[in-house]
Amino acid sequence: MSNSLLLCSLFAALTLGPTASHSQSVAGGTLIADAGQAAVIARGRYMVVTGHCNNCHTAAYAASAGAVSEDKWLLGNPVGWRGKQGTVYAPNLRLYLQSMDMSTWLVMAREARPRAPMPWWSLRETSEDDLKAMYLYIRSLQPLGAPAPSLLSPNEAPRAPYNQLPDLSVAK
């Protein structure tokens, strides 16, 4: 689908509002027409893939060069990232976004500063339409799996395997 057709579908879905028999309610009170919703969700899937969300938030995705079935995407990752601030685990986005409405997601995407290796600056620069599409795609997936392990302090050793981050301090 061309970008202009996708944008037209998104614009129509967001501005025309629901029809009597062709609407679906999503968190945050946003209504999107069914005809346009499939295109928006497809855009969200595309953004998840090209934004490299699966690299960290899907177990074995990067190691298998993306050869993980979509039903296992975004379930989090038991392999942690250890750095100076401790060990962080990529959360299960399917569960994380289930309790979050779209407006909260948009604020979080713009303002959150999670620990490395999350490239929050890239998420911050993503367009609002693409963030909404990502939200709807992730919310369209079944909320499966378990929450990510808790953050470990710098003096706690994570269970192997884990990724060791280099010192990401800004050079002076």
CNS distance restraints for C-alpha pairs under 8 A (distance, minus, plus):
assign (resid   1 and name CA) (resid   5 and name CA) 6.56 0.50 0.50
assign (resid   1 and name CA) (resid   6 and name CA) 6.53 0.50 0.50
assign (resid   2 and name CA) (resid   6 and name CA) 6.17 0.50 0.50
assign (resid   3 and name CA) (resid   7 and name CA) 6.02 0.50 0.50
assign (resid   4 and name CA) (resid   8 and name CA) 6.08 0.50 0.50
assign (resid   5 and name CA) (resid   9 and name CA) 6.14 0.50 0.50
assign (resid   6 and name CA) (resid  10 and name CA) 6.13 0.50 0.50
assign (resid   6 and name CA) (resid  39 and name CA) 6.48 0.50 0.50
assign (resid   6 and name CA) (resid  40 and name CA) 7.60 0.50 0.50
assign (resid   6 and name CA) (resid  43 and name CA) 7.90 0.50 0.50
assign (resid   7 and name CA) (resid  11 and name CA) 5.95 0.50 0.50
assign (resid   8 and name CA) (resid  12 and name CA) 6.02 0.50 0.50
assign (resid   9 and name CA) (resid  13 and name CA) 6.02 0.50 0.50
assign (resid   9 and name CA) (resid  36 and name CA) 5.29 0.50 0.50
assign (resid   9 and name CA) (resid  39 and name CA) 6.87 0.50 0.50
assign (resid   9 and name CA) (resid  40 and name CA) 7.79 0.50 0.50
assign (resid  10 and name CA) (resid  14 and name CA) 6.10 0.50 0.50
assign (resid  10 and name CA) (resid  36 and name CA) 6.06 0.50 0.50
assign (resid  10 and name CA) (resid  37 and name CA) 7.77 0.50 0.50
assign (resid  10 and name CA) (resid  39 and name CA) 7.27 0.50 0.50
assign (resid  10 and name CA) (resid  40 and name CA) 6.16 0.50 0.50
assign (resid  11 and name CA) (resid  15 and name CA) 5.93 0.50 0.50
assign (resid  12 and name CA) (resid  16 and name CA) 5.43 0.50 0.50
assign (resid  12 and name CA) (resid  17 and name CA) 7.96 0.50 0.50
assign (resid  12 and name CA) (resid  36 and name CA) 7.19 0.50 0.50
assign (resid  13 and name CA) (resid  17 and name CA) 6.39 0.50 0.50
assign (resid  13 and name CA) (resid  32 and name CA) 5.27 0.50 0.50
assign (resid  13 and name CA) (resid  33 and name CA) 5.25 0.50 0.50
assign (resid  13 and name CA) (resid  35 and name CA) 7.60 0.50 0.50
assign (resid  13 and name CA) (resid  36 and name CA) 5.07 0.50 0.50
assign (resid  13 and name CA) (resid  37 and name CA) 7.01 0.50 0.50
assign (resid  14 and name CA) (resid  31 and name CA) 7.42 0.50 0.50
assign (resid  14 and name CA) (resid  32 and name CA) 5.92 0.50 0.50
assign (resid  14 and name CA) (resid  33 and name CA) 7.77 0.50 0.50
assign (resid  17 and name CA) (resid  31 and name CA) 6.41 0.50 0.50
assign (resid  17 and name CA) (resid  32 and name CA) 6.38 0.50 0.50
assign (resid  17 and name CA) (resid  33 and name CA) 6.52 0.50 0.50
assign (resid  18 and name CA) (resid  22 and name CA) 6.38 0.50 0.50
assign (resid  18 and name CA) (resid  23 and name CA) 4.86 0.50 0.50
assign (resid  18 and name CA) (resid  24 and name CA) 7.75 0.50 0.50
assign (resid  18 and name CA) (resid  31 and name CA) 6.32 0.50 0.50
assign (resid  18 and name CA) (resid  32 and name CA) 6.36 0.50 0.50
assign (resid  18 and name CA) (resid  33 and name CA) 5.30 0.50 0.50
assign (resid  19 and name CA) (resid  23 and name CA) 6.01 0.50 0.50
assign (resid  19 and name CA) (resid  33 and name CA) 7.18 0.50 0.50
assign (resid  22 and name CA) (resid  33 and name CA) 5.85 0.50 0.50
assign (resid  22 and name CA) (resid  34 and name CA) 5.63 0.50 0.50
assign (resid  22 and name CA) (resid  35 and name CA) 7.78 0.50 0.50
assign (resid  23 and name CA) (resid  31 and name CA) 6.57 0.50 0.50
assign (resid  23 and name CA) (resid  32 and name CA) 6.12 0.50 0.50
assign (resid  23 and name CA) (resid  33 and name CA) 4.79 0.50 0.50
assign (resid  23 and name CA) (resid  34 and name CA) 5.69 0.50 0.50
assign (resid  24 and name CA) (resid  31 and name CA) 5.95 0.50 0.50
assign (resid  24 and name CA) (resid  32 and name CA) 6.22 0.50 0.50
assign (resid  24 and name CA) (resid  33 and name CA) 6.75 0.50 0.50
assign (resid  24 and name CA) (resid  34 and name CA) 6.80 0.50 0.50
assign (resid  25 and name CA) (resid  29 and name CA) 6.47 0.50 0.50
assign (resid  25 and name CA) (resid  30 and name CA) 6.32 0.50 0.50
assign (resid  25 and name CA) (resid  31 and name CA) 5.05 0.50 0.50
assign (resid  25 and name CA) (resid  32 and name CA) 7.19 0.50 0.50
assign (resid  26 and name CA) (resid  30 and name CA) 5.68 0.50 0.50
assign (resid  26 and name CA) (resid  31 and name CA) 6.37 0.50 0.50
assign (resid  27 and name CA) (resid 100 and name CA) 7.49 0.50 0.50
assign (resid  27 and name CA) (resid 101 and name CA) 4.74 0.50 0.50
assign (resid  27 and name CA) (resid 102 and name CA) 6.15 0.50 0.50
assign (resid  28 and name CA) (resid 101 and name CA) 4.75 0.50 0.50
assign (resid  28 and name CA) (resid 102 and name CA) 5.45 0.50 0.50
assign (resid  28 and name CA) (resid 103 and name CA) 6.44 0.50 0.50
assign (resid  32 and name CA) (resid  36 and name CA) 6.95 0.50 0.50
assign (resid  32 and name CA) (resid  37 and name CA) 6.03 0.50 0.50
assign (resid  33 and name CA) (resid  37 and name CA) 5.98 0.50 0.50
assign (resid  34 and name CA) (resid  38 and name CA) 6.77 0.50 0.50
assign (resid  35 and name CA) (resid  39 and name CA) 7.68 0.50 0.50
assign (resid  36 and name CA) (resid  40 and name CA) 6.33 0.50 0.50
assign (resid  37 and name CA) (resid  41 and name CA) 6.03 0.50 0.50
assign (resid  38 and name CA) (resid  42 and name CA) 6.07 0.50 0.50
assign (resid  39 and name CA) (resid  43 and name CA) 6.19 0.50 0.50
assign (resid  40 and name CA) (resid  44 and name CA) 6.24 0.50 0.50
assign (resid  40 and name CA) (resid 133 and name CA) 5.27 0.50 0.50
assign (resid  40 and name CA) (resid 136 and name CA) 7.52 0.50 0.50
assign (resid  40 and name CA) (resid 137 and name CA) 7.79 0.50 0.50
assign (resid  41 and name CA) (resid  45 and name CA) 6.25 0.50 0.50
assign (resid  41 and name CA) (resid 133 and name CA) 5.70 0.50 0.50
assign (resid  41 and name CA) (resid 134 and name CA) 7.23 0.50 0.50
assign (resid  41 and name CA) (resid 136 and name CA) 5.85 0.50 0.50
assign (resid  41 and name CA) (resid 137 and name CA) 4.64 0.50 0.50
assign (resid  41 and name CA) (resid 140 and name CA) 7.74 0.50 0.50
assign (resid  42 and name CA) (resid  46 and name CA) 6.26 0.50 0.50
assign (resid  42 and name CA) (resid 133 and name CA) 7.89 0.50 0.50
assign (resid  42 and name CA) (resid 137 and name CA) 7.16 0.50 0.50
assign (resid  43 and name CA) (resid  47 and name CA) 6.17 0.50 0.50
assign (resid  43 and name CA) (resid 130 and name CA) 7.26 0.50 0.50
assign (resid  43 and name CA) (resid 133 and name CA) 5.95 0.50 0.50
assign (resid  43 and name CA) (resid 134 and name CA) 7.34 0.50 0.50
assign (resid  43 and name CA) (resid 137 and name CA) 7.97 0.50 0.50
assign (resid  44 and name CA) (resid  48 and name CA) 6.19 0.50 0.50
assign (resid  44 and name CA) (resid 130 and name CA) 6.59 0.50 0.50
assign (resid  44 and name CA) (resid 131 and name CA) 7.65 0.50 0.50
assign (resid  44 and name CA) (resid 132 and name CA) 7.63 0.50 0.50
assign (resid  44 and name CA) (resid 133 and name CA) 4.17 0.50 0.50
assign (resid  44 and name CA) (resid 134 and name CA) 3.83 0.50 0.50
assign (resid  44 and name CA) (resid 135 and name CA) 7.05 0.50 0.50
assign (resid  44 and name CA) (resid 136 and name CA) 6.79 0.50 0.50
assign (resid  44 and name CA) (resid 137 and name CA) 5.01 0.50 0.50
assign (resid  44 and name CA) (resid 138 and name CA) 7.65 0.50 0.50
assign (resid  45 and name CA) (resid  49 and name CA) 6.31 0.50 0.50
assign (resid  45 and name CA) (resid 133 and name CA) 7.89 0.50 0.50
assign (resid  45 and name CA) (resid 134 and name CA) 6.59 0.50 0.50
assign (resid  45 and name CA) (resid 137 and name CA) 5.82 0.50 0.50
assign (resid  45 and name CA) (resid 138 and name CA) 7.87 0.50 0.50
assign (resid  46 and name CA) (resid  50 and name CA) 6.05 0.50 0.50
assign (resid  47 and name CA) (resid  51 and name CA) 5.36 0.50 0.50
assign (resid  47 and name CA) (resid 130 and name CA) 7.00 0.50 0.50
assign (resid  47 and name CA) (resid 133 and name CA) 7.95 0.50 0.50
assign (resid  47 and name CA) (resid 134 and name CA) 6.39 0.50 0.50
assign (resid  48 and name CA) (resid  52 and name CA) 6.14 0.50 0.50
assign (resid  48 and name CA) (resid  53 and name CA) 5.30 0.50 0.50
assign (resid  48 and name CA) (resid  54 and name CA) 6.98 0.50 0.50
assign (resid  48 and name CA) (resid 134 and name CA) 6.52 0.50 0.50
assign (resid  49 and name CA) (resid  53 and name CA) 6.45 0.50 0.50
assign (resid  49 and name CA) (resid  54 and name CA) 6.71 0.50 0.50
assign (resid  52 and name CA) (resid  56 and name CA) 7.80 0.50 0.50
assign (resid  53 and name CA) (resid  57 and name CA) 5.97 0.50 0.50
assign (resid  53 and name CA) (resid  58 and name CA) 7.86 0.50 0.50
assign (resid  53 and name CA) (resid  74 and name CA) 7.57 0.50 0.50
assign (resid  54 and name CA) (resid  58 and name CA) 4.79 0.50 0.50
assign (resid  54 and name CA) (resid  61 and name CA) 6.26 0.50 0.50
assign (resid  54 and name CA) (resid  62 and name CA) 7.63 0.50 0.50
assign (resid  54 and name CA) (resid  73 and name CA) 6.47 0.50 0.50
assign (resid  54 and name CA) (resid  74 and name CA) 6.05 0.50 0.50
assign (resid  55 and name CA) (resid  59 and name CA) 7.98 0.50 0.50
assign (resid  55 and name CA) (resid  61 and name CA) 5.59 0.50 0.50
assign (resid  55 and name CA) (resid  62 and name CA) 4.98 0.50 0.50
assign (resid  56 and name CA) (resid  61 and name CA) 7.67 0.50 0.50
assign (resid  56 and name CA) (resid  62 and name CA) 7.61 0.50 0.50
assign (resid  56 and name CA) (resid  76 and name CA) 7.50 0.50 0.50
assign (resid  56 and name CA) (resid  77 and name CA) 6.74 0.50 0.50
assign (resid  56 and name CA) (resid  90 and name CA) 5.93 0.50 0.50
assign (resid  57 and name CA) (resid  73 and name CA) 7.41 0.50 0.50
assign (resid  57 and name CA) (resid  74 and name CA) 4.86 0.50 0.50
assign (resid  57 and name CA) (resid  75 and name CA) 6.39 0.50 0.50
assign (resid  57 and name CA) (resid  76 and name CA) 4.46 0.50 0.50
assign (resid  57 and name CA) (resid  77 and name CA) 5.62 0.50 0.50
assign (resid  57 and name CA) (resid  90 and name CA) 5.18 0.50 0.50
assign (resid  57 and name CA) (resid  91 and name CA) 6.33 0.50 0.50
assign (resid  57 and name CA) (resid  92 and name CA) 6.55 0.50 0.50
assign (resid  57 and name CA) (resid  93 and name CA) 7.22 0.50 0.50
assign (resid  58 and name CA) (resid  72 and name CA) 7.02 0.50 0.50
assign (resid  58 and name CA) (resid  73 and name CA) 5.17 0.50 0.50
assign (resid  58 and name CA) (resid  74 and name CA) 4.79 0.50 0.50
assign (resid  58 and name CA) (resid  75 and name CA) 5.74 0.50 0.50
assign (resid  58 and name CA) (resid  76 and name CA) 5.38 0.50 0.50
assign (resid  58 and name CA) (resid  77 and name CA) 5.72 0.50 0.50
assign (resid  59 and name CA) (resid  73 and name CA) 7.99 0.50 0.50
assign (resid  59 and name CA) (resid  75 and name CA) 7.51 0.50 0.50
assign (resid  59 and name CA) (resid  76 and name CA) 6.55 0.50 0.50
assign (resid  59 and name CA) (resid  77 and name CA) 4.75 0.50 0.50
assign (resid  59 and name CA) (resid  78 and name CA) 7.11 0.50 0.50
assign (resid  59 and name CA) (resid  79 and name CA) 7.62 0.50 0.50
assign (resid  60 and name CA) (resid  64 and name CA) 5.94 0.50 0.50
assign (resid  60 and name CA) (resid  68 and name CA) 7.32 0.50 0.50
assign (resid  61 and name CA) (resid  65 and name CA) 6.14 0.50 0.50
assign (resid  61 and name CA) (resid  66 and name CA) 4.80 0.50 0.50
assign (resid  61 and name CA) (resid  67 and name CA) 6.44 0.50 0.50
assign (resid  61 and name CA) (resid  68 and name CA) 5.80 0.50 0.50
assign (resid  62 and name CA) (resid  66 and name CA) 5.88 0.50 0.50
assign (resid  64 and name CA) (resid  68 and name CA) 7.22 0.50 0.50
assign (resid  68 and name CA) (resid  72 and name CA) 6.71 0.50 0.50
assign (resid  68 and name CA) (resid  73 and name CA) 7.25 0.50 0.50
assign (resid  69 and name CA) (resid  73 and name CA) 6.97 0.50 0.50
assign (resid  71 and name CA) (resid 141 and name CA) 7.92 0.50 0.50
assign (resid  74 and name CA) (resid  92 and name CA) 5.74 0.50 0.50
assign (resid  74 and name CA) (resid  93 and name CA) 5.47 0.50 0.50
assign (resid  74 and name CA) (resid  94 and name CA) 6.25 0.50 0.50
assign (resid  75 and name CA) (resid  91 and name CA) 7.37 0.50 0.50
assign (resid  75 and name CA) (resid  92 and name CA) 4.32 0.50 0.50
assign (resid  75 and name CA) (resid  93 and name CA) 6.33 0.50 0.50
assign (resid  75 and name CA) (resid  94 and name CA) 6.30 0.50 0.50
assign (resid  75 and name CA) (resid  95 and name CA) 7.94 0.50 0.50
assign (resid  75 and name CA) (resid 144 and name CA) 7.02 0.50 0.50
assign (resid  75 and name CA) (resid 145 and name CA) 5.88 0.50 0.50
assign (resid  75 and name CA) (resid 146 and name CA) 7.49 0.50 0.50
assign (resid  76 and name CA) (resid  89 and name CA) 7.66 0.50 0.50
assign (resid  76 and name CA) (resid  90 and name CA) 5.39 0.50 0.50
assign (resid  76 and name CA) (resid  91 and name CA) 4.64 0.50 0.50
assign (resid  76 and name CA) (resid  92 and name CA) 3.75 0.50 0.50
assign (resid  76 and name CA) (resid  93 and name CA) 6.67 0.50 0.50
assign (resid  76 and name CA) (resid 146 and name CA) 7.98 0.50 0.50
assign (resid  76 and name CA) (resid 147 and name CA) 7.36 0.50 0.50
assign (resid  76 and name CA) (resid 148 and name CA) 6.02 0.50 0.50
assign (resid  77 and name CA) (resid  89 and name CA) 6.42 0.50 0.50
assign (resid  77 and name CA) (resid  90 and name CA) 5.56 0.50 0.50
assign (resid  77 and name CA) (resid  91 and name CA) 6.87 0.50 0.50
assign (resid  77 and name CA) (resid  92 and name CA) 7.35 0.50 0.50
assign (resid  77 and name CA) (resid 148 and name CA) 6.87 0.50 0.50
assign (resid  78 and name CA) (resid  89 and name CA) 6.62 0.50 0.50
assign (resid  78 and name CA) (resid  90 and name CA) 7.83 0.50 0.50
assign (resid  78 and name CA) (resid 148 and name CA) 6.93 0.50 0.50
assign (resid  78 and name CA) (resid 149 and name CA) 6.98 0.50 0.50
assign (resid  79 and name CA) (resid  89 and name CA) 6.67 0.50 0.50
assign (resid  79 and name CA) (resid 160 and name CA) 7.74 0.50 0.50
assign (resid  79 and name CA) (resid 161 and name CA) 6.12 0.50 0.50
assign (resid  79 and name CA) (resid 162 and name CA) 5.04 0.50 0.50
assign (resid  79 and name CA) (resid 163 and name CA) 7.13 0.50 0.50
assign (resid  80 and name CA) (resid  87 and name CA) 5.92 0.50 0.50
assign (resid  80 and name CA) (resid  88 and name CA) 5.49 0.50 0.50
assign (resid  80 and name CA) (resid  89 and name CA) 4.63 0.50 0.50
assign (resid  80 and name CA) (resid  90 and name CA) 7.33 0.50 0.50
assign (resid  80 and name CA) (resid 158 and name CA) 7.33 0.50 0.50
assign (resid  80 and name CA) (resid 161 and name CA) 7.74 0.50 0.50
assign (resid  80 and name CA) (resid 162 and name CA) 4.90 0.50 0.50
assign (resid  80 and name CA) (resid 163 and name CA) 6.08 0.50 0.50
assign (resid  81 and name CA) (resid  87 and name CA) 5.23 0.50 0.50
assign (resid  81 and name CA) (resid  88 and name CA) 5.30 0.50 0.50
assign (resid  81 and name CA) (resid  89 and name CA) 6.36 0.50 0.50
assign (resid  81 and name CA) (resid 116 and name CA) 7.83 0.50 0.50
assign (resid  81 and name CA) (resid 117 and name CA) 7.28 0.50 0.50
assign (resid  81 and name CA) (resid 162 and name CA) 5.97 0.50 0.50
assign (resid  81 and name CA) (resid 163 and name CA) 4.73 0.50 0.50
assign (resid  81 and name CA) (resid 164 and name CA) 5.92 0.50 0.50
assign (resid  81 and name CA) (resid 165 and name CA) 6.41 0.50 0.50
assign (resid  82 and name CA) (resid  86 and name CA) 5.63 0.50 0.50
assign (resid  82 and name CA) (resid  87 and name CA) 4.04 0.50 0.50
assign (resid  82 and name CA) (resid  88 and name CA) 6.52 0.50 0.50
assign (resid  82 and name CA) (resid 154 and name CA) 7.94 0.50 0.50
assign (resid  82 and name CA) (resid 158 and name CA) 7.69 0.50 0.50
assign (resid  82 and name CA) (resid 162 and name CA) 6.98 0.50 0.50
assign (resid  82 and name CA) (resid 163 and name CA) 6.05 0.50 0.50
assign (resid  82 and name CA) (resid 164 and name CA) 4.96 0.50 0.50
assign (resid  82 and name CA) (resid 165 and name CA) 5.75 0.50 0.50
assign (resid  83 and name CA) (resid  87 and name CA) 6.13 0.50 0.50
assign (resid  83 and name CA) (resid 116 and name CA) 7.79 0.50 0.50
assign (resid  83 and name CA) (resid 154 and name CA) 7.31 0.50 0.50
assign (resid  83 and name CA) (resid 164 and name CA) 6.36 0.50 0.50
assign (resid  83 and name CA) (resid 165 and name CA) 5.09 0.50 0.50
assign (resid  83 and name CA) (resid 166 and name CA) 6.97 0.50 0.50
assign (resid  83 and name CA) (resid 167 and name CA) 7.06 0.50 0.50
assign (resid  84 and name CA) (resid 154 and name CA) 6.12 0.50 0.50
assign (resid  84 and name CA) (resid 167 and name CA) 6.99 0.50 0.50
assign (resid  85 and name CA) (resid 115 and name CA) 7.86 0.50 0.50
assign (resid  85 and name CA) (resid 153 and name CA) 6.83 0.50 0.50
assign (resid  85 and name CA) (resid 154 and name CA) 5.50 0.50 0.50
assign (resid  86 and name CA) (resid 151 and name CA) 6.97 0.50 0.50
assign (resid  86 and name CA) (resid 152 and name CA) 5.37 0.50 0.50
assign (resid  86 and name CA) (resid 153 and name CA) 4.46 0.50 0.50
assign (resid  86 and name CA) (resid 154 and name CA) 3.78 0.50 0.50
assign (resid  86 and name CA) (resid 155 and name CA) 7.30 0.50 0.50
assign (resid  86 and name CA) (resid 156 and name CA) 7.48 0.50 0.50
assign (resid  87 and name CA) (resid 151 and name CA) 5.70 0.50 0.50
assign (resid  87 and name CA) (resid 152 and name CA) 4.92 0.50 0.50
assign (resid  87 and name CA) (resid 153 and name CA) 6.59 0.50 0.50
assign (resid  87 and name CA) (resid 154 and name CA) 6.84 0.50 0.50
assign (resid  87 and name CA) (resid 158 and name CA) 6.91 0.50 0.50
assign (resid  88 and name CA) (resid 115 and name CA) 7.22 0.50 0.50
assign (resid  88 and name CA) (resid 116 and name CA) 7.90 0.50 0.50
assign (resid  88 and name CA) (resid 150 and name CA) 7.38 0.50 0.50
assign (resid  88 and name CA) (resid 151 and name CA) 4.95 0.50 0.50
assign (resid  88 and name CA) (resid 152 and name CA) 6.69 0.50 0.50
assign (resid  89 and name CA) (resid 148 and name CA) 6.09 0.50 0.50
assign (resid  89 and name CA) (resid 149 and name CA) 6.25 0.50 0.50
assign (resid  89 and name CA) (resid 150 and name CA) 7.23 0.50 0.50
assign (resid  89 and name CA) (resid 151 and name CA) 6.77 0.50 0.50
assign (resid  90 and name CA) (resid 148 and name CA) 6.58 0.50 0.50
assign (resid  91 and name CA) (resid  96 and name CA) 7.13 0.50 0.50
assign (resid  91 and name CA) (resid 147 and name CA) 6.46 0.50 0.50
assign (resid  91 and name CA) (resid 148 and name CA) 4.78 0.50 0.50
assign (resid  91 and name CA) (resid 149 and name CA) 8.00 0.50 0.50
assign (resid  92 and name CA) (resid  96 and name CA) 6.08 0.50 0.50
assign (resid  92 and name CA) (resid 145 and name CA) 7.31 0.50 0.50
assign (resid  92 and name CA) (resid 146 and name CA) 6.96 0.50 0.50
assign (resid  92 and name CA) (resid 147 and name CA) 5.68 0.50 0.50
assign (resid  92 and name CA) (resid 148 and name CA) 5.98 0.50 0.50
assign (resid  93 and name CA) (resid  97 and name CA) 5.85 0.50 0.50
assign (resid  93 and name CA) (resid 138 and name CA) 7.18 0.50 0.50
assign (resid  94 and name CA) (resid  98 and name CA) 6.43 0.50 0.50
assign (resid  94 and name CA) (resid 138 and name CA) 6.03 0.50 0.50
assign (resid  94 and name CA) (resid 139 and name CA) 6.62 0.50 0.50
assign (resid  94 and name CA) (resid 141 and name CA) 6.70 0.50 0.50
assign (resid  94 and name CA) (resid 142 and name CA) 7.04 0.50 0.50
assign (resid  94 and name CA) (resid 143 and name CA) 5.01 0.50 0.50
assign (resid  94 and name CA) (resid 144 and name CA) 6.77 0.50 0.50
assign (resid  95 and name CA) (resid  99 and name CA) 7.39 0.50 0.50
assign (resid  95 and name CA) (resid 143 and name CA) 5.40 0.50 0.50
assign (resid  95 and name CA) (resid 144 and name CA) 6.99 0.50 0.50
assign (resid  95 and name CA) (resid 145 and name CA) 7.67 0.50 0.50
assign (resid  95 and name CA) (resid 146 and name CA) 7.65 0.50 0.50
assign (resid  95 and name CA) (resid 147 and name CA) 6.97 0.50 0.50
assign (resid  96 and name CA) (resid 100 and name CA) 7.25 0.50 0.50
assign (resid  96 and name CA) (resid 147 and name CA) 7.88 0.50 0.50
assign (resid  97 and name CA) (resid 101 and name CA) 7.59 0.50 0.50
assign (resid  97 and name CA) (resid 105 and name CA) 7.64 0.50 0.50
assign (resid  97 and name CA) (resid 135 and name CA) 7.48 0.50 0.50
assign (resid  97 and name CA) (resid 138 and name CA) 7.39 0.50 0.50
assign (resid  97 and name CA) (resid 139 and name CA) 6.67 0.50 0.50
assign (resid  98 and name CA) (resid 139 and name CA) 6.45 0.50 0.50
assign (resid  98 and name CA) (resid 143 and name CA) 7.09 0.50 0.50
assign (resid 100 and name CA) (resid 104 and name CA) 6.13 0.50 0.50
assign (resid 100 and name CA) (resid 105 and name CA) 6.40 0.50 0.50
assign (resid 101 and name CA) (resid 105 and name CA) 6.34 0.50 0.50
assign (resid 102 and name CA) (resid 106 and name CA) 6.22 0.50 0.50
assign (resid 102 and name CA) (resid 132 and name CA) 7.07 0.50 0.50
assign (resid 102 and name CA) (resid 135 and name CA) 6.95 0.50 0.50
assign (resid 103 and name CA) (resid 107 and name CA) 6.37 0.50 0.50
assign (resid 104 and name CA) (resid 108 and name CA) 6.06 0.50 0.50
assign (resid 105 and name CA) (resid 109 and name CA) 5.97 0.50 0.50
assign (resid 105 and name CA) (resid 135 and name CA) 7.43 0.50 0.50
assign (resid 106 and name CA) (resid 110 and name CA) 6.29 0.50 0.50
assign (resid 106 and name CA) (resid 128 and name CA) 7.37 0.50 0.50
assign (resid 106 and name CA) (resid 131 and name CA) 6.89 0.50 0.50
assign (resid 106 and name CA) (resid 132 and name CA) 7.54 0.50 0.50
assign (resid 107 and name CA) (resid 111 and name CA) 5.92 0.50 0.50
assign (resid 107 and name CA) (resid 112 and name CA) 7.84 0.50 0.50
assign (resid 108 and name CA) (resid 112 and name CA) 5.10 0.50 0.50
assign (resid 109 and name CA) (resid 120 and name CA) 7.55 0.50 0.50
assign (resid 109 and name CA) (resid 123 and name CA) 5.92 0.50 0.50
assign (resid 109 and name CA) (resid 124 and name CA) 5.72 0.50 0.50
assign (resid 109 and name CA) (resid 131 and name CA) 7.79 0.50 0.50
assign (resid 110 and name CA) (resid 123 and name CA) 7.03 0.50 0.50
assign (resid 110 and name CA) (resid 124 and name CA) 4.50 0.50 0.50
assign (resid 110 and name CA) (resid 125 and name CA) 7.77 0.50 0.50
assign (resid 111 and name CA) (resid 124 and name CA) 7.21 0.50 0.50
assign (resid 112 and name CA) (resid 120 and name CA) 7.12 0.50 0.50
assign (resid 113 and name CA) (resid 120 and name CA) 6.01 0.50 0.50
assign (resid 114 and name CA) (resid 118 and name CA) 6.32 0.50 0.50
assign (resid 114 and name CA) (resid 120 and name CA) 6.79 0.50 0.50
assign (resid 117 and name CA) (resid 165 and name CA) 7.81 0.50 0.50
assign (resid 119 and name CA) (resid 123 and name CA) 6.91 0.50 0.50
assign (resid 120 and name CA) (resid 124 and name CA) 6.07 0.50 0.50
assign (resid 121 and name CA) (resid 125 and name CA) 6.42 0.50 0.50
assign (resid 122 and name CA) (resid 126 and name CA) 6.47 0.50 0.50
assign (resid 126 and name CA) (resid 130 and name CA) 6.47 0.50 0.50
assign (resid 126 and name CA) (resid 131 and name CA) 6.46 0.50 0.50
assign (resid 127 and name CA) (resid 131 and name CA) 6.20 0.50 0.50
assign (resid 128 and name CA) (resid 132 and name CA) 6.11 0.50 0.50
assign (resid 129 and name CA) (resid 133 and name CA) 6.18 0.50 0.50
assign (resid 130 and name CA) (resid 134 and name CA) 6.11 0.50 0.50
assign (resid 131 and name CA) (resid 135 and name CA) 6.16 0.50 0.50
assign (resid 132 and name CA) (resid 136 and name CA) 6.23 0.50 0.50
assign (resid 133 and name CA) (resid 137 and name CA) 6.10 0.50 0.50
assign (resid 134 and name CA) (resid 138 and name CA) 6.11 0.50 0.50
assign (resid 135 and name CA) (resid 139 and name CA) 6.04 0.50 0.50
assign (resid 136 and name CA) (resid 140 and name CA) 6.01 0.50 0.50
assign (resid 137 and name CA) (resid 141 and name CA) 6.85 0.50 0.50
assign (resid 139 and name CA) (resid 143 and name CA) 7.84 0.50 0.50
assign (resid 152 and name CA) (resid 156 and name CA) 5.88 0.50 0.50
assign (resid 152 and name CA) (resid 157 and name CA) 7.75 0.50 0.50
assign (resid 152 and name CA) (resid 158 and name CA) 7.27 0.50 0.50
assign (resid 158 and name CA) (resid 162 and name CA) 6.96 0.50 0.50
